[in-house]
């Protein structure tokens, strides 16, 4: 039986999942699409060959042909939609950030457990071949005991105006660095116990007067329960390309994952470095998104626990909230 997926949110990230479930993931199909913008959902339905498209996700959740949903909406809507989906008996793949607050995450986890449905969070870097190999080689002891993990994400796009209000978006720590937070947790195998973060607005002058607390550049240092150290940095509007890299430093060596280069061959001339670079996260992690979506369907069909759980999403939100508090107060925050 093919798993019917309800696509809730048909924007850029939503359509990555939509195209995967429609054309690339065996045993699944897109059964329905919901998006409040008529033009967006109609274009998505036409591209994906879907006949059912609605403006309200609640109408989609009433469709018996929908077995599971992907939630790819603004973060502030995730809790409401996830609770309704669980109550309707639909399995849930929720994009990051999981929610705005830890209590919202708890509500989503409890609702999924109560309804007996799967809840998977969209941390696709765990499915990327390079990041996954780095994890395996750490566990094999290649670099001895891990001392520090550093992860960064620098995006080319300028922040959207709705991101300026940290109360509505949780800022770049949520929108950009949720993946990095999950990555350092995953690679250290431990929980963050204390952080110190600083942020600054260097590329978004239009936000400074109305939203003086907005930052488009952030650095975060973390202490883990097992004694390891973590460093996270994030930036928006860097222009030069999409940059997502990670390194793990051990007592016997270091491992790197991720590359800015779009090709394996690097060209250096007297005119400067001219190798093409990765332009978008959609290019760099295309295979990881597909593997993530395949895993979601496999968990439903075989009644398996997702590799990335609601608890993983909750921990990332906890660090985001603590990081924003540290930036605001200028003090370390214990978790």
C-alpha atoms as one frame of an Amber mdcrd trajectory, in Angstrom:
protein
   0.000   0.000   0.000   1.304   3.435  -0.920   1.478   5.966   1.938  -0.590
   9.078   1.159   1.278  12.231   2.160  -0.463  15.508   2.918   1.837  18.423
   2.110   1.119  21.293   4.523   3.029  24.270   3.142   4.101  24.344  -0.517
   6.937  26.863  -0.454  10.602  26.166  -1.238  11.253  23.612   1.504   7.771
  22.157   1.205   8.282  21.422  -2.478  11.550  19.575  -1.762   9.517  17.077
   0.242   6.664  17.249  -2.246   8.865  16.327  -5.214  10.496  13.527  -3.238
   7.213  11.936  -2.180   5.677  12.418  -5.629   8.563  11.140  -7.757  11.486
   9.733  -5.772  10.343   7.886  -2.648   9.052   4.348  -3.279   5.855   3.436
  -1.471   4.575   6.994  -1.122   2.608   9.592  -3.053   1.320  13.107  -2.443
  -2.397  12.766  -1.727  -3.250  16.395  -0.983  -1.726  19.848  -0.608  -2.679
  22.715   1.676  -1.334  26.252   1.528  -3.108  29.522   2.319  -1.900  31.094
  -0.950  -4.054  29.902  -3.891  -1.393  30.490  -6.539   1.247  28.593  -4.553
  -0.861  25.525  -3.884  -2.282  25.418  -7.410   1.187  25.574  -8.937   2.357
  22.837  -6.569  -0.626  20.630  -7.399   0.004  21.038 -11.118   3.693  20.179
 -10.819   3.137  17.182  -8.532   0.080  15.845 -10.373  -2.186  16.209  -7.324
  -5.909  16.806  -7.764  -6.727  17.763  -4.168  -5.508  21.179  -2.979  -7.058
  23.189  -0.149  -6.384  26.418   1.703  -6.906  25.114   5.251  -4.804  22.302
   6.710  -7.777  21.189   8.817  -9.633  20.271   5.656  -6.630  18.270   4.474
  -6.535  16.376   7.784 -10.113  15.203   7.231  -9.107  13.431   4.009  -9.046
   9.618   4.531  -6.517   9.347   1.708  -3.929  11.211   3.799  -1.946   8.827
   6.028   0.827  11.232   7.049   1.711  14.900   6.769   4.770  17.049   6.298
   4.573  20.352   8.177   6.538  23.030   6.345   4.986  26.257   7.629   6.204
  29.164   9.772   7.486  27.813  13.089   4.805  29.509  15.178   2.166  27.288
  13.499   3.916  23.934  14.029   2.401  23.082  17.406  -1.187  23.784  16.355
  -0.896  21.787  13.144   0.973  18.879  14.752  -1.611  18.513  17.514  -4.438
  18.513  14.957  -2.586  15.990  12.785  -1.981  13.653  15.724  -5.635  13.892
  16.772  -6.585  12.923  13.207  -4.282   9.887  13.371  -1.768  11.192  10.821
   1.948  10.489  11.088   4.056  13.672  11.211   7.254  14.857   9.559   7.846
  18.345  10.956  10.470  20.649   9.527  12.895  22.406  11.830  12.690  24.393
  14.032  10.280  22.035  15.768   8.445  24.827  17.625   8.955  28.160  19.351
   9.337  26.900  22.942  10.132  23.743  24.885   6.539  23.444  26.262   5.256
  23.525  22.659   7.633  20.687  21.814   6.402  18.725  24.835   2.823  19.164
  23.639   3.723  17.807  20.204   5.623  14.816  21.610   2.809  13.939  24.014
   0.146  14.279  21.305   2.026  11.939  18.962   2.602   9.386  21.712  -1.030
   9.543  22.790  -2.254   9.028  19.232   0.303   6.331  18.448   1.681   8.148
  15.385   5.263   8.729  14.267   6.847  12.133  14.874  10.022  12.827  12.897
  11.896  16.146  12.865  13.548  17.452   9.693  17.227  17.441  10.626  18.348
  16.178   7.232  22.096  16.549   7.884  21.948  13.255   9.771  21.080  11.693
   6.400  23.818  13.425   4.418  26.509  10.893   3.347  29.446  13.062   4.469
  28.005  13.947   7.883  26.869  10.340   8.434  30.348   9.027   7.565  31.893
  11.518   9.976  29.644  10.163  12.731  30.631   6.563  11.932  34.336   7.350
  11.934  34.046   9.126  15.280  32.334   6.066  16.728  35.048   3.828  15.238
  37.613   5.735  17.299  39.549   7.118  14.352  40.402  10.409  16.106  40.471
   9.070  19.660  38.308  10.793  22.229  36.368  13.728  20.818  37.319  17.027
  22.449  35.378  19.585  20.442  32.806  19.705  17.636  32.391  22.851  15.569
  29.519  23.389  13.126  28.689  26.396  10.974  26.010  27.545   8.557  26.405
  30.706   6.489  23.551  31.403   4.086  23.578  33.689   1.043  19.995  34.935
   1.354  19.165  38.153   3.168  16.762  37.680   6.107  13.049  37.915   5.376
  11.310  40.832   7.165   9.253  38.469   9.350  12.511  37.162  10.852  13.402
  40.567  12.348  10.981  40.078  15.256  12.666  37.504  17.478   9.388  36.911
  19.287   7.912  35.603  16.057  10.935  33.841  14.565  13.381  33.029  17.405
  16.020  34.554  15.137  18.867  33.023  13.116  19.734  30.590  15.917  16.431
  28.916  15.074  16.109  29.520  11.343  19.776  29.008  10.414  21.522  27.162
  13.240  18.967  24.564  14.365  20.815  22.112  12.121  24.145  22.966  13.748
  22.713  22.535  17.238  21.427  19.097  16.325  24.714  18.222  14.618  26.888
  18.945  17.659  24.475  17.017  19.939  24.473  14.079  17.539  28.250  13.948
  17.087  29.133  14.362  20.779  26.414  11.976  21.950  25.763  14.300  24.867
  23.513  17.123  26.010  24.499  20.772  26.274  24.670  21.978  29.875  25.863
  25.577  29.441  26.166  28.074  26.612  27.390  31.571  25.927  26.301  33.371
  22.761  26.867  36.732  21.124  25.053  38.190  18.143  25.240  41.257  15.943
  23.460  42.879  13.022  26.056  43.532  10.330  24.114  43.128   7.045  20.533
  44.172   7.800  20.535  47.943   8.449  16.833  48.184   7.634  16.036  46.217
  10.818  18.118  48.188  13.290  15.667  50.933  14.229  12.500  48.857  14.662
  14.134  45.634  15.837  17.358  46.579  17.657  17.750  43.066  19.091  17.807
  41.364  15.673  21.100  39.711  14.737  22.219  38.269  11.405  25.527  36.944
  12.757  25.875  34.702  15.807  28.571  32.765  17.675  27.769  30.208  20.384
  30.099  28.253  22.675  28.735  25.203  24.479  29.740  22.884  27.316  28.461
  19.289  27.225  27.557  16.947  30.072  30.329  14.527  29.047  32.965  17.272
  29.122  33.182  17.882  25.385  33.095  21.373  23.913  31.023  22.782  21.065
  31.167  25.837  18.834  28.423  27.045  16.510  28.462  30.016  14.164  25.777
  31.299  11.837  25.266  34.099   9.372  22.641  35.333   6.939  23.184  37.362
   3.801  26.820  36.352   3.207  26.172  36.470  -0.564  29.140  34.319  -1.641
  27.341  30.953  -1.485  25.787  28.393   0.857  28.339  27.263   3.415  27.633
  24.341   5.788  30.608  22.582   7.346  31.505  20.636  10.463  34.689  19.483
  12.153  35.320  17.089  15.009  38.595  17.470  16.916  39.836  14.499  18.896
  42.829  13.492  20.980  44.388  11.738  17.962  43.256  13.772  14.969  40.484
  15.746  13.300  37.639  14.987  10.884  35.923  17.395   8.495  32.532  17.177
   6.746  30.969  19.505   4.229  32.504  21.715   1.577  31.908  25.106   0.071
  33.174  23.861  -3.284  30.568  22.699  -5.789  33.152  20.486  -7.537  35.979
  18.285  -6.311  38.633  20.113  -8.350  39.786  23.463  -6.981  41.151  26.084
  -9.371  43.546  28.758  -8.084  44.915  31.341 -10.533  46.523  34.765 -10.365
  43.030  36.233 -10.731  42.019  34.495  -7.514  40.027  31.489  -6.416  37.529
  30.767  -9.165  36.099  27.361  -8.397  32.282  27.356  -8.349  30.716  27.239
  -4.888  27.487  25.760  -3.564  24.729  28.313  -4.123  21.858  26.864  -2.085
  21.012  24.408   0.673  18.604  22.849  -1.829  21.590  21.796  -3.926  23.930
  20.700  -1.137  21.424  18.542   0.749  19.182  17.265  -2.078  20.135  13.621
  -1.458  19.865  14.060   2.314  16.284  15.348   1.984  15.398  12.358  -0.159
  16.920   9.923   2.361  15.101  11.687   5.179  11.768  11.325   3.374  12.485
   7.673   2.563  13.176   7.073   6.247   9.857   8.678   7.224   7.918   6.338
   4.933   9.935   3.305   6.065   9.196   4.082   9.724   5.470   4.214   8.979
   5.416   1.028   6.883   7.629  -1.020   9.217   6.555   0.559  12.528  10.074
   1.787  13.326  11.185   4.646  15.541  12.436   7.669  13.553  16.167   8.352
  13.577  15.406  11.988  14.484  12.756  12.232  17.192  10.670  14.895  18.833
  13.171  14.894  21.699  15.913  15.881  19.253  13.754  18.735  18.025  12.985
  19.800  21.573  16.662  19.892  22.575  17.474  22.164  19.644  14.648  24.555
  20.578  15.908  24.564  24.172  19.363  25.676  22.997  17.857  28.299  20.658
  15.872  29.820  23.518  18.880  29.747  25.853  21.112  31.238  23.167  18.752
  34.135  22.605  18.652  34.703  26.356  22.457  34.736  26.485  22.633  37.255
  23.640  20.026  39.450  25.337  21.615  39.378  28.816  25.279  39.082  27.854
  25.675  36.210  30.331  26.201  32.435  30.112  23.064  30.329  30.481  22.897
  26.927  32.148  20.489  24.342  30.778
